[in-house]
């Protein structure tokens, strides 16, 4: 059975640079497509329907769909799916905005 988790991400300050670039923090290892992301701070840049996630030397690209929620998110959260014993990033809800980044694996 697939289990969906929603974990709040503590972000020192939401960074929005260039209109479509956001910061988030992972507190446990997670997968985005085939790429394994270690716990830490990340920057995601969105161009068209592609997200580029960076942290130090780590670099990962994934297809993304940008959606607008009805209300602003109070904090940045990452939604995971645990279907095979590993946490897969499904969505990032950007705190202080109505923006939801939906990843298609």
C-alpha positions in Angstrom: 0.0 0.0 0.0 1.3 3.4 -0.9 1.6 5.9 1.9 1.6 9.6 1.3 3.4 11.8 3.8 3.4 15.6 4.2 6.4 17.0 6.1 6.9 20.6 7.0 10.2 22.0 5.9 11.8 24.6 8.2 13.3 27.3 5.9 15.3 30.1 7.4 13.9 32.4 4.7 12.1 31.6 1.5 14.4 32.8 -1.3 12.7 33.9 -4.4 15.1 35.0 -7.0 14.4 35.7 -10.6 10.7 34.9 -10.2 10.8 31.1 -10.3 13.5 30.0 -7.9 12.8 28.6 -4.5 14.6 27.3 -1.4 13.7 24.2 0.6 15.3 21.9 3.1 15.1 18.1 3.3 15.5 16.5 6.7 15.8 12.9 5.4 17.0 11.3 2.2 14.6 11.4 -0.7 14.4 10.4 -4.4 13.5 12.7 -7.2 13.2 10.4 -10.2 16.3 8.2 -10.1 18.4 10.9 -8.2 18.9 10.4 -4.5 19.0 13.7 -2.5 20.7 13.7 0.9 19.3 15.8 3.8 20.2 19.5 3.4 19.3 22.8 1.8 18.3 22.9 -1.8 17.5 25.5 -4.5 15.0 24.7 -7.2 14.8 26.8 -10.4 11.8 26.3 -12.6 11.9 27.1 -16.4 9.0 26.1 -18.6 8.2 22.5 -17.4 11.6 21.6 -16.1 12.9 22.0 -12.5 16.7 22.1 -11.8 17.5 21.3 -8.2 20.9 22.2 -6.8 22.9 21.9 -3.6 26.6 22.2 -3.7 27.8 19.7 -6.3 24.5 17.9 -6.4 22.5 18.7 -9.6 19.2 17.1 -10.7 16.6 17.8 -13.4 13.0 16.7 -13.4 9.8 17.4 -15.2 7.5 19.7 -13.2 4.1 21.2 -13.4 3.3 24.5 -11.7 -0.1 24.7 -10.1 -1.8 27.5 -8.2 -3.7 26.7 -5.0 -6.7 28.5 -3.7 -4.9 29.9 -0.6 -1.4 30.8 0.3 0.7 28.1 1.9 1.7 29.1 5.5 5.1 27.3 5.2 7.2 25.5 2.6 6.3 21.8 2.7 7.4 18.8 0.7 5.0 16.0 -0.1 6.4 12.5 -0.3 5.2 9.2 -1.5 6.5 6.0 0.1 5.5 3.1 -2.1 8.7 1.0 -2.1 10.3 1.8 1.2 11.9 4.9 -0.2 10.7 8.5 0.0 9.9 10.0 -3.4 9.3 13.7 -3.7 5.9 14.3 -5.3 5.2 18.0 -4.6 6.7 21.1 -3.1 4.3 23.7 -1.6 6.0 27.1 -1.5 5.4 29.0 1.7 4.0 32.5 1.5 2.7 31.8 -2.1 -0.1 29.9 -3.8 2.6 28.0 -5.8 2.7 24.2 -5.9 5.4 22.3 -7.8 4.2 18.9 -8.9 6.8 16.4 -10.1 5.9 13.7 -12.6 8.0 10.6 -12.3 
